[in-house]
């Protein structure tokens, strides 16, 4: 669903050289001021989640507007039609990487209707951030994650209490990804994108003309209502990102190399359970708390840190007790705004020229 991203290119619009320089300087200064203000506010107050929510959801809003507008302008509709499939003109997203890359490597087949160059471009883009932030990608940088995040944050309290995930449910995303990979390798078919992805209620919804297209639309809408909208609102949990997203296992495994960890100081902790109750991704459990931190699926969102009455939870450097909150927060804010700037400048270009392109 997502085209190759090159955020810096949006500063250089089709205008005079002097104007380009002025725009680049102005945009850089604006984003530097905004980033500095958010970083200062987080570090001054010690409160992470509210500022993160503003940045995260704003990024998703700008992406959604720019993405939908690009489709409307360049292909005449936000609906995905057979023409785009036949011309391999469907933008690809990081979520497809695990089950699209392996058939390309082992069988030489690109099973998604996009170019190999685009797959490599978005793959490198995602991998760099996954190595740095791990599943922090899911709470700070993912342009699709804002839907269930916004719905989970909208409710003041959970109407349907879900205490945690049993081991089978915690392992389900890994089994689900393995299933998708095996189908992709055996059948050379992107099953998830074609039939299962609830994100398609907002991004690349299919044209509906045949019975099969109607059936797929029902699956997308039903899944979206359950895992992206209704379920997160009722439970205050990010159900799609915690149970369904195929990128969850890959982000988790790659994230083992990330230098950042969320750790609990057991000397300060009094086991009040506040962190367990507020965790939106089921990552903090009673058992993991006793071991000194969340499970490895933690999205590093900071909600547990804000909720802890004794300040026992913080970002630590891997393998040490060194606190790295200023480093983590600064990098997360900077890269969030770097991505957001790409979408904003794409919209600026549209207002100036009537053209909008992501690559």
C-alpha positions in Angstrom: 0.0 0.0 0.0 2.8 2.4 0.6 5.1 3.9 -2.0 8.8 4.3 -1.6 9.4 7.2 0.8 12.0 9.9 0.4 10.9 12.7 2.7 13.8 15.0 1.9 12.7 15.3 -1.7 9.5 17.0 -0.9 11.4 20.2 0.1 12.6 20.6 -3.4 9.6 21.7 -5.4 9.2 22.6 -9.0 9.9 26.3 -8.4 13.0 28.6 -8.7 16.2 27.7 -6.9 16.0 30.6 -4.5 12.4 29.7 -3.6 13.4 26.1 -3.1 16.2 27.1 -0.7 13.8 29.4 1.2 11.2 26.7 1.5 13.7 24.1 2.6 15.1 26.5 5.2 11.6 27.5 6.5 10.4 23.9 6.6 13.6 22.8 8.4 13.3 25.5 11.0 9.6 24.8 11.6 10.1 21.1 12.1 13.2 21.8 14.3 11.1 24.1 16.5 8.2 21.7 16.7 10.5 18.7 17.5 12.5 20.7 20.0 9.3 21.8 21.7 7.9 18.3 22.0 11.1 16.8 23.2 11.5 19.6 25.8 8.0 19.1 27.0 8.4 15.3 27.4 11.7 15.6 29.2 10.6 18.6 31.4 7.3 17.0 32.6 8.4 13.4 32.5 5.2 12.6 30.7 5.6 10.7 27.4 2.3 9.3 26.1 0.2 12.5 25.5 2.9 14.1 23.4 3.6 10.8 21.6 -0.1 10.5 20.8 -0.3 14.0 19.3 2.8 13.3 17.1 1.7 9.8 16.2 -1.9 10.5 15.2 -1.0 13.7 13.4 1.5 11.7 11.3 -1.2 9.2 10.4 -3.7 12.0 9.6 -1.3 13.7 7.2 -0.4 10.3 5.6 -4.0 9.4 5.1 -4.9 12.7 3.5 -1.8 12.7 1.2 -2.1 9.0 0.4 -5.8 9.3 -0.5 -5.3 12.5 -2.5 -2.4 10.9 -4.4 -4.7 8.1 -5.5 -7.6 10.4 -6.4 -5.3 12.7 -8.5 -3.1 10.1 -10.2 -5.4 7.2 -10.7 -8.8 8.9 -10.6 -10.1 7.1 -7.5 -9.1 5.9 -4.1 -10.5 2.5 -5.0 -8.1 -0.2 -6.1 -9.0 -1.6 -9.5 -7.8 -4.3 -11.8 -5.9 -1.8 -13.9 -3.5 -1.1 -11.0 -3.0 -4.8 -10.5 -2.2 -5.4 -14.2 0.2 -2.5 -14.4 2.0 -3.4 -11.1 1.1 0.0 -9.9 -0.1 -0.7 -6.3 1.9 1.1 -3.6 3.5 -1.4 -1.2 3.6 -1.1 2.6 6.1 -2.5 5.3 3.4 -5.0 6.4 3.9 -7.0 3.2 7.7 -7.3 3.6 7.8 -10.7 5.5 5.6 -12.6 3.0 6.6 -10.8 -0.2 10.4 -10.8 0.2 10.8 -14.6 0.7 9.0 -15.7 -2.5 11.2 -13.1 -4.4 14.4 -14.5 -2.8 13.7 -18.2 -3.1 11.5 -18.4 -6.1 12.3 -15.3 -8.0 8.6 -14.1 -8.0 7.3 -10.7 -7.0 3.9 -11.7 -5.7 2.7 -8.2 -4.9 1.7 -5.9 -7.9 4.5 -3.4 -7.3 8.0 -3.1 -8.5 11.0 -4.9 -6.9 12.7 -1.5 -6.6 9.9 -0.2 -4.5 10.0 -3.3 -2.3 13.7 -2.9 -1.6 13.3 0.8 -1.0 10.5 0.4 1.6 12.2 -2.6 3.1 15.4 -0.7 3.8 13.4 2.2 5.1 11.6 -0.1 7.6 14.6 -2.2 8.5 16.7 0.8 9.6 14.0 2.0 12.0 13.2 -1.5 13.2 16.9 -2.0 14.1 16.9 1.2 16.0 13.5 1.2 17.7 12.3 -2.4 17.5 8.6 -2.4 18.2 8.9 1.3 19.1 8.1 1.5 15.3 4.5 0.5 16.2 3.9 3.4 18.6 6.0 6.2 17.2 6.6 5.7 13.4 4.0 3.4 11.8 1.8 5.4 9.4 -1.0 2.8 9.7 -0.9 2.3 13.5 -2.8 5.4 14.3 -6.3 3.9 13.7 -6.5 1.4 16.5 -4.3 3.8 18.6 -6.7 6.6 18.2 -9.7 4.4 19.0 -8.0 2.9 22.0 -7.1 6.3 23.3 -10.6 7.8 22.7 -12.4 5.9 25.4 -12.0 7.2 28.9 -12.1 3.7 30.4 -12.5 0.2 29.0 -16.1 -0.9 28.6 -14.9 -4.5 28.0 -12.0 -5.4 30.3 -9.3 -7.7 28.9 -6.8 -8.5 31.6 -4.1 -10.0 29.3 -3.3 -12.5 26.7 -2.9 -16.2 27.3 0.2 -17.9 25.8 -1.6 -19.2 22.8 -2.9 -15.7 21.9 0.5 -14.3 22.5 2.0 -16.8 20.0 -0.8 -16.4 17.5 0.8 -13.5 15.5 3.9 -15.7 15.0 1.9 -18.6 13.8 -0.2 -16.4 11.6 2.8 -14.9 9.9 4.3 -18.4 9.3 1.0 -19.4 7.7 1.1 -16.3 5.4 4.7 -17.0 4.5 4.0 -20.6 3.6 1.0 -19.6 1.5 3.1 -17.0 -0.3 5.9 -19.5 -1.0 3.7 -22.3 -2.1 0.9 -20.5 -4.0 2.8 -17.3 -4.8 -0.2 -15.4 -3.6 -0.4 -12.4 -1.1 -3.3 -13.8 0.9 -3.2 -11.2 3.6 -3.4 -8.2 1.3 -6.0 -9.8 -1.0 -8.4 -11.1 1.6 -7.5 -10.3 5.3 -6.0 -6.9 5.8 -8.6 -4.7 7.7 -6.5 -1.6 7.0 -8.0 -1.7 3.5 -11.2 -0.1 4.8 -9.1 3.1 4.8 -6.2 2.4 2.4 -6.7 1.0 -1.1 -10.3 -0.2 -0.6 -11.2 -2.5 -3.5 -13.6 -1.7 -6.2 -16.8 -3.8 -5.7 -18.3 -5.2 -8.8 -18.3 -9.0 -8.5 -19.5 -11.4 -5.8 -15.9 -12.2 -4.7 -15.2 -8.4 -4.5 -18.3 -8.0 -2.3 -17.2 -10.8 -0.1 -13.7 -9.4 0.3 -15.1 -6.0 1.1 -17.3 -7.6 3.9 -14.2 -9.2 5.3 -12.2 -6.0 5.3 -15.0 -3.9 6.8 -15.8 -6.6 9.4 -12.2 -7.0 10.4 -11.7 -3.2 10.5 -14.7 -2.7 12.8 -13.5 -5.4 15.2 -9.7 -4.9 15.3 -9.3 -1.3 14.3 -12.3 0.6 15.6 -14.9 -1.1 17.9 -12.6 -3.5 19.6 -9.9 -1.0 20.6 -12.5 1.5 21.7 -14.3 -1.0 23.9 -11.1 -2.5 25.4 -8.6 0.4 25.3 -6.2 -2.1 23.7 -4.5 -1.9 20.3 -6.0 -5.1 19.0 -4.8 -5.0 15.5 -1.2 -4.2 16.4 -1.2 -6.8 19.2 -3.0 -9.7 17.6 -3.1 -9.4 13.8 -0.4 -7.3 12.2 2.1 -9.5 10.3 4.9 -7.1 11.1 4.6 -7.6 14.8 6.7 -10.8 14.9 9.3 -9.3 12.6 9.6 -6.0 14.5 9.9 -8.0 17.7 12.7 -10.3 16.5 14.6 -7.5 14.7 14.0 -5.4 17.8 16.1 -7.7 19.8 19.1 -5.9 18.3 17.7 -2.5 19.3 19.9 -0.6 21.8 16.8 0.5 23.7 14.8 -1.4 26.3 12.0 -0.6 28.8 13.1 -1.8 32.3 11.5 -1.8 35.7 13.6 -0.9 38.8 12.6 -3.7 41.2 13.9 -1.7 44.1 11.4 1.1 43.5 8.5 -1.0 42.2 5.8 -1.9 44.8 3.8 -4.2 42.4 0.8 -1.9 42.3 0.0 -3.1 38.8 -0.8 0.3 37.3 1.6 -0.4 34.4 -0.2 -3.7 33.7 -3.6 -2.0 33.6 -2.7 0.8 31.2 -0.6 -1.2 28.7 -2.4 -1.1 25.4 -0.3 -3.9 23.8 -0.6 -6.5 26.5 3.2 -6.3 26.9 3.4 -5.6 30.6 2.1 -8.6 32.7 2.4 -9.5 36.3 4.9 -12.2 35.5 7.1 -9.9 33.3 6.9 -7.1 35.9 8.4 -9.5 38.5 11.2 -10.2 36.0 11.9 -6.5 35.7 10.2 -5.4 32.5 7.6 -6.0 29.8 7.6 -8.9 27.4 9.6 -8.5 24.2 6.5 -7.3 22.2 6.6 -4.0 24.1 6.0 -1.0 21.8 7.9 1.5 24.0 5.0 3.9 24.0 5.7 5.2 27.5 2.2 4.7 29.0 3.6 2.5 31.8 6.2 5.1 32.7 3.5 7.8 32.9 1.3 5.5 35.1 4.0 4.4 37.5 3.6 6.3 40.8 7.1 5.6 41.9 9.0 6.3 38.7 10.3 2.8 38.5 10.1 2.3 34.8 12.3 3.9 32.1 14.1 3.5 28.9 17.5 1.7 29.5 20.5 0.9 27.3 20.4 -2.8 26.4 22.3 -4.9 28.9 22.9 -2.1 31.3 21.0 0.0 33.9 21.9 3.3 32.1 18.9 5.5 31.5 18.5 6.7 27.9 15.2 8.5 28.0 16.6 11.8 26.5 18.3 9.8 23.7 15.3 7.6 22.9 12.7 10.4 23.0 14.9 12.8 20.9 15.4 10.2 18.2 11.8 9.1 18.2 10.5 12.6 17.9 13.0 13.5 15.1 12.2 10.5 13.0 8.5 10.9 13.5 8.7 14.5 12.3 11.0 13.5 9.4 8.4 11.1 8.1 5.5 13.5 8.8 7.4 16.2 6.9 7.3 14.1 3.8 3.6 13.9 3.8 3.1 17.6 4.6 5.5 18.7 1.8 3.7 16.4 -0.6 0.5 18.3 0.2 2.3 21.6 -0.1 3.5 20.6 -3.6 -0.1 19.7 -4.5 -1.3 23.1 -3.4 1.4 24.8 -5.5 1.4 22.7 -8.6 -1.6 20.4 -8.6 0.7 17.4 -8.6 1.3 14.9 -5.8 3.8 12.1 -5.8 5.4 10.0 -3.1 8.3 8.9 -5.3 
